[in-house]
Amino acid sequence: MKSSSAGPLSNCVLVNPYLASQGEMEGHLDEEQRANGNRKNGKGNKKLRTADGTIDLETPRDRSATFEPQIIKKRETILAESLENKIIGMYGHGMSFWDISAHIKDMYDTEISATTLSSITDKIIPW
């Protein structure tokens, strides 16, 4: 894997996009979703092209089909490495999840909630 100026965490999403998608699913399935009967419903498969080659990725699904992943979107086949590096870089530089979420919305017109970012980093970064 190539290194980046974002620091040692820069390739975490690339190294484990499965955990990133699982973190997003956990953020999606909050208490309200679960109370309404929504829960995980297996996995789908897709090929994702990255700067380091093509990887096979299992993507989570939910029963009510309301899960819309934001890091690796449905039908997306190319991982935007620049966005991935920016998210991990901002987190590594101490930005709050709220600030990262607002910045991504302003710059890329993509909504990723602070809760989702928290779930993703909890899955990717071993504590």
C-alpha positions as CSV (number, residue, x, y, z in Angstrom):
1,M,0.0,0.0,0.0
2,K,1.3,3.4,-0.8
3,S,1.7,5.9,2.0
4,S,0.2,9.3,2.3
5,S,0.7,12.6,4.1
6,A,-2.5,11.8,6.2
7,G,-0.4,9.7,8.5
8,P,-0.4,6.1,9.6
9,L,-4.2,5.8,9.5
10,S,-4.5,7.0,5.9
11,N,-5.1,3.6,4.4
12,C,-7.4,2.2,7.1
13,V,-10.6,2.4,4.9
14,L,-8.7,0.9,2.0
15,V,-7.1,-1.8,4.2
16,N,-10.5,-2.8,5.6
17,P,-13.4,-1.4,3.6
18,Y,-15.5,-4.3,5.0
19,L,-15.2,-2.9,8.5
20,A,-16.0,0.6,7.2
21,S,-19.2,-0.6,5.6
22,Q,-20.1,-2.6,8.8
23,G,-19.6,0.6,10.8
24,E,-21.9,2.5,8.5
25,M,-24.5,-0.3,8.9
26,E,-24.2,-0.1,12.7
27,G,-24.7,3.6,12.6
28,H,-27.8,3.1,10.4
29,L,-29.4,0.5,12.6
30,D,-30.2,2.7,15.5
31,E,-32.7,2.0,18.2
32,E,-35.6,3.4,16.2
33,Q,-34.7,1.3,13.1
34,R,-34.4,-1.9,15.3
35,A,-37.7,-1.1,17.1
36,N,-39.4,-1.0,13.7
37,G,-38.1,-4.5,12.9
38,N,-35.2,-3.5,10.7
39,R,-32.0,-5.5,11.1
40,K,-29.1,-6.9,9.2
41,N,-30.1,-9.1,6.2
42,G,-27.0,-10.8,4.8
43,K,-24.4,-9.4,2.5
44,G,-24.0,-8.6,-1.2
45,N,-20.8,-8.8,-3.2
46,K,-19.1,-6.3,-5.4
47,K,-15.7,-5.6,-7.0
48,L,-14.1,-2.3,-6.0
49,R,-11.2,-0.8,-7.8
50,T,-8.7,1.1,-5.7
51,A,-5.4,2.7,-6.3
52,D,-3.8,-0.6,-5.2
53,G,-5.9,-2.9,-7.4
54,T,-9.3,-4.6,-7.4
55,I,-10.7,-6.1,-4.3
56,D,-13.8,-8.2,-3.6
57,L,-16.0,-6.5,-1.0
58,E,-19.0,-7.9,1.0
59,T,-21.5,-5.2,1.5
60,P,-24.1,-5.3,4.3
61,R,-27.9,-5.2,3.6
62,D,-30.8,-4.5,5.9
63,R,-34.3,-6.0,5.9
64,S,-36.2,-2.9,4.9
65,A,-33.6,-1.9,2.3
66,T,-33.2,1.6,3.7
67,F,-29.5,1.4,4.2
68,E,-27.7,3.9,1.9
69,P,-23.9,3.6,2.4
70,Q,-22.0,6.8,2.1
71,I,-18.3,5.8,2.1
72,I,-18.6,3.2,-0.6
73,K,-22.0,3.9,-2.2
74,K,-24.3,1.4,-3.9
75,R,-23.2,0.7,-7.4
76,E,-19.9,2.5,-6.8
77,T,-17.0,0.5,-8.3
78,I,-14.1,2.9,-7.7
79,L,-13.1,3.9,-4.2
80,A,-12.4,7.6,-4.1
81,E,-9.0,7.4,-2.4
82,S,-8.8,11.1,-2.0
83,L,-12.0,11.2,0.1
84,E,-10.9,8.2,2.2
85,N,-7.6,9.8,2.9
86,K,-9.2,13.1,3.8
87,I,-11.6,11.5,6.3
88,I,-8.9,9.5,8.1
89,G,-6.5,12.5,7.9
90,M,-9.0,14.9,9.4
91,Y,-9.7,12.4,12.2
92,G,-6.0,11.9,12.8
93,H,-5.5,15.7,13.1
94,G,-8.1,15.8,15.9
95,M,-11.2,17.1,14.0
96,S,-14.4,16.2,15.7
97,F,-16.9,13.9,13.9
98,W,-19.3,16.8,13.6
99,D,-16.6,19.0,11.9
100,I,-15.6,16.2,9.5
101,S,-19.3,15.6,8.6
102,A,-19.9,19.3,7.9
103,H,-16.7,19.6,5.9
104,I,-17.5,16.6,3.7
105,K,-21.0,18.0,3.1
106,D,-19.6,21.4,2.1
107,M,-16.8,20.0,-0.1
108,Y,-18.3,16.9,-1.7
109,D,-22.0,17.3,-1.2
110,T,-22.0,13.9,0.5
111,E,-23.7,13.4,3.9
112,I,-22.0,11.2,6.4
113,S,-23.3,11.7,9.9
114,A,-21.1,12.1,12.9
115,T,-22.6,8.9,14.3
116,T,-21.7,7.0,11.2
117,L,-18.1,8.4,11.2
118,S,-17.8,7.3,14.8
119,S,-19.1,3.8,14.0
120,I,-16.6,3.6,11.1
121,T,-13.6,4.6,13.1
122,D,-14.6,2.3,15.9
123,K,-14.6,-0.6,13.5
124,I,-11.4,0.4,11.6
125,I,-9.1,1.7,14.4
126,P,-8.3,-1.0,16.9
127,W,-8.4,0.4,20.5
